[in-house]
Amino acid sequence: LCYAASLDEELLQNCFDLIERTSRHDYAPSSIGWHAKRKLREMKEKEMRYILLYGNKAQDFAGFLSFMLTYDSVPAVPVLYVYEIHLEKAYRSKGVGKGLMRIAEDIARKVGVEKIMLTCFRSNVKARAFYVALGYVADASSPEDRETRNKVVKTDYVIMS
């Protein structure tokens, strides 16, 4: 477990490259869009923390989960917000992601935070099913689809807790 400030540039780049490989295709067409500089700036935020995962060898970077202790906007409730969880292909569908989420949940409990939140693209069906299987549901703060005169404008992400 470490803060963003203690990550060396190479490790930060490994995390960024993994996000780009696994999620750029979800970001790019969304209302959020893909902005490499903005994503790197977010990843370096002072309070951002990382749980790093390695394979059998210390140099075998396998993935990470990043989170921040913050507040849900309305009402102002302390939350642990999971910003990213990404795994190299060899580590997916083996319980590793579930383990990372459980570590985040344990951290939240230890610091007295009762709510964990995250944002998931609706297009990422596998990730949404993963979170639902862990007990996460759409949060009250999640944006809803809007009806216009001619059609329904669907949101492209869901906030879960």
C-alpha positions as CSV (number, residue, x, y, z in Angstrom):
1,L,0.0,0.0,0.0
2,C,1.5,3.3,-1.0
3,Y,0.6,6.9,-1.8
4,A,0.9,8.2,-5.4
5,A,3.8,10.5,-4.4
6,S,5.9,7.4,-3.4
7,L,5.4,5.7,-6.8
8,D,8.4,6.0,-9.0
9,E,7.7,7.1,-12.6
10,E,8.2,3.7,-14.1
11,L,5.6,2.1,-11.8
12,L,3.2,4.9,-12.4
13,Q,3.7,4.4,-16.1
14,N,3.1,0.7,-15.7
15,C,-0.3,1.5,-14.0
16,F,-1.2,4.0,-16.7
17,D,-0.3,1.7,-19.5
18,L,-2.5,-1.0,-18.0
19,I,-5.4,1.4,-17.7
20,E,-4.9,2.4,-21.3
21,R,-4.7,-1.2,-22.6
22,T,-7.7,-2.4,-20.6
23,S,-10.1,0.6,-20.5
24,R,-9.2,3.2,-23.2
25,H,-11.9,1.6,-25.4
26,D,-14.5,2.3,-22.7
27,Y,-13.3,5.8,-21.9
28,A,-12.9,7.1,-25.5
29,P,-16.5,6.9,-26.7
30,S,-18.0,7.9,-23.3
31,S,-19.0,11.4,-22.1
32,I,-15.8,11.3,-20.0
33,G,-13.6,10.7,-23.0
34,W,-10.0,9.5,-23.0
35,H,-7.5,12.2,-21.9
36,A,-4.1,10.8,-21.1
37,K,-2.8,13.9,-19.4
38,R,-5.9,14.3,-17.3
39,K,-5.8,10.6,-16.3
40,L,-2.1,10.9,-15.3
41,R,-2.9,14.0,-13.2
42,E,-5.7,12.1,-11.4
43,M,-3.4,9.2,-10.8
44,K,-0.8,11.5,-9.1
45,E,-3.3,13.2,-6.8
46,K,-1.8,13.6,-3.3
47,E,-4.4,11.5,-1.5
48,M,-4.5,8.7,-4.1
49,R,-3.4,5.4,-2.7
50,Y,-2.4,2.2,-4.5
51,I,-2.5,-1.5,-3.7
52,L,0.1,-3.0,-6.1
53,L,0.1,-6.6,-7.2
54,Y,3.1,-8.6,-8.4
55,G,3.4,-12.1,-9.8
56,N,6.0,-14.6,-8.7
57,K,8.9,-12.3,-9.4
58,A,9.2,-8.8,-7.9
59,Q,9.6,-7.3,-11.4
60,D,6.4,-9.1,-12.6
61,F,3.8,-6.3,-12.3
62,A,0.4,-7.9,-12.3
63,G,-2.0,-5.1,-11.6
64,F,-3.3,-2.6,-9.0
65,L,-6.2,-1.0,-7.3
66,S,-6.2,2.7,-6.6
67,F,-8.5,4.5,-4.2
68,M,-9.0,7.7,-2.2
69,L,-10.6,8.4,1.1
70,T,-13.0,11.2,0.4
71,Y,-16.7,12.3,0.8
72,D,-19.8,11.4,-1.1
73,S,-21.2,14.8,-2.2
74,V,-24.8,14.7,-0.9
75,P,-25.0,14.0,2.0
76,A,-21.3,14.5,2.9
77,V,-20.6,10.9,4.0
78,P,-17.0,9.6,4.3
79,V,-16.3,7.0,1.6
80,L,-13.5,5.0,0.2
81,Y,-13.7,5.6,-3.6
82,V,-12.2,3.0,-5.8
83,Y,-10.8,4.9,-8.8
84,E,-9.2,2.0,-10.8
85,I,-8.8,-1.7,-10.6
86,H,-6.8,-3.3,-13.4
87,L,-5.2,-6.7,-13.8
88,E,-2.9,-8.1,-16.5
89,K,-4.8,-10.8,-18.5
90,A,-3.0,-13.7,-16.8
91,Y,-4.5,-12.7,-13.5
92,R,-8.1,-12.1,-14.5
93,S,-11.0,-14.5,-13.5
94,K,-8.9,-16.1,-10.8
95,G,-10.2,-14.4,-7.7
96,V,-7.4,-11.8,-7.7
97,G,-9.7,-8.8,-8.4
98,K,-12.1,-10.0,-5.7
99,G,-9.1,-10.2,-3.3
100,L,-8.1,-6.6,-4.2
101,M,-11.6,-5.4,-3.5
102,R,-11.7,-7.3,-0.2
103,I,-8.5,-5.6,0.8
104,A,-10.0,-2.2,0.0
105,E,-13.1,-3.1,2.0
106,D,-10.9,-4.1,5.0
107,I,-9.0,-0.8,4.8
108,A,-12.4,1.1,4.8
109,R,-13.5,-0.8,7.9
110,K,-10.2,-0.2,9.7
111,V,-10.4,3.6,9.1
112,G,-14.1,3.7,10.1
113,V,-15.5,4.3,6.6
114,E,-18.8,2.4,6.0
115,K,-19.3,3.1,2.3
116,I,-17.3,2.1,-0.7
117,M,-18.0,3.7,-4.1
118,L,-16.8,3.3,-7.6
119,T,-17.7,4.3,-11.2
120,C,-18.1,1.6,-13.8
121,F,-18.8,2.1,-17.5
122,R,-22.0,0.5,-18.6
123,S,-20.2,-0.8,-21.7
124,N,-17.9,-2.8,-19.4
125,V,-20.4,-5.6,-18.9
126,K,-17.9,-8.0,-17.3
127,A,-16.8,-5.4,-14.7
128,R,-20.4,-4.6,-13.8
129,A,-21.2,-8.3,-13.3
130,F,-18.1,-8.6,-11.1
131,Y,-19.2,-5.7,-8.9
132,V,-22.7,-7.0,-8.7
133,A,-21.4,-10.5,-7.7
134,L,-19.5,-8.7,-4.8
135,G,-22.7,-7.1,-3.6
136,Y,-22.4,-3.6,-5.2
137,V,-25.5,-1.9,-6.6
138,A,-26.2,1.4,-8.3
139,D,-25.8,4.2,-5.8
140,A,-28.5,6.8,-5.2
141,S,-26.0,9.4,-6.6
142,S,-25.7,7.5,-9.9
143,P,-27.0,9.5,-12.9
144,E,-30.2,8.2,-14.4
145,D,-31.2,8.0,-18.1
146,R,-32.9,11.2,-19.3
147,E,-35.9,11.4,-21.6
148,T,-36.0,14.0,-24.3
149,R,-38.8,14.8,-26.7
150,N,-37.8,12.1,-29.1
151,K,-35.6,9.6,-27.2
152,V,-34.1,8.3,-24.1
153,V,-30.5,9.5,-23.5
154,K,-28.7,6.7,-21.6
155,T,-25.9,7.3,-19.2
156,D,-22.6,5.7,-20.1
157,Y,-21.5,5.0,-16.6
158,V,-23.0,3.9,-13.2
159,I,-21.8,4.9,-9.8
160,M,-22.0,1.8,-7.5
161,S,-21.7,1.3,-3.8
